[in-house]
Amino acid sequence: MGIDTPEERVLIALVRAAWVASMASSAVVRRAGLTPSQYNVLRILRGAGSDGLSRNGIGERMVTRDPDLTRILSGLARIRAVTTRRSSIDRRHRVSLITERGRSLLDRLDDDVRRAAIRSLSGLSPAQLKRLEELLGVVGEGADG
């Protein structure tokens, strides 16, 4: 039995395109000694600012859900890119924060990751990129339901 529906064909094309488009960025991140998930966590924590985020807060913002966020955070703590502390709001909870070392690592990667993303999607015009972003936003909204 083959692929019968447009939805199946689009889903396969979408997953393949995402994988191909992310290869260059992932290679940049891996050369710096990080996994794509670790890089994602650092970007999330940089965006969170001085308040940091709980493990659940980080998990909700991940590009792809990773079941072992504790291991990712431990690895980042080992290289001193992340630190944790007790929440000032609820002392039973812990929050993670990006360190200056983690921020510096991201700063060094930002331009290379941006260039890799641009190269990966260079076959699309600005209008096509905008339309694709809109369409993927509709698909992403359906993921929460």
C-alpha positions, 0 to 999 in steps of 0.5 A: 500500500502506497502513500494515498493522501495529500496529508501523508505526502506533505507530512513526509515532505515536511519531515524530510525538508526539516531534516535537510534544512537543519543539517547545516545548523546542526553541524555548526552546533556540533563542531562547538561541542553541543547537541542541537538540543543543548543549543536549543536550551541555551537559546531558550535560557538566554531569552528567559533573562535573569529570571531563568526557567524551570525544567517544565518551562524549558520543555514547553519552549523546546523546538523538539520535545526531548524526554531527557531534559534533566540529562541535557541540563546536567551536561550544560552544567558540567561545561558551566554553561548553565547553573541552577538555583531554587526558585524565589517564588516557590522554594521547592522548585529549581530554575535554570539560568544561562551563565556568562560562559553559556552566553559567550558560547551562543554569541560565538555561534549566532552568526554561523548558525544564522548563515547556515539557516540562510544557506539551507533555505536559499532556494526560496524567495522572500515571499515564499519564505513568508508564506511557508512560515505562515503555513507552518504556523497553522500546522504548529497551532494544531499541535496544541489541540 
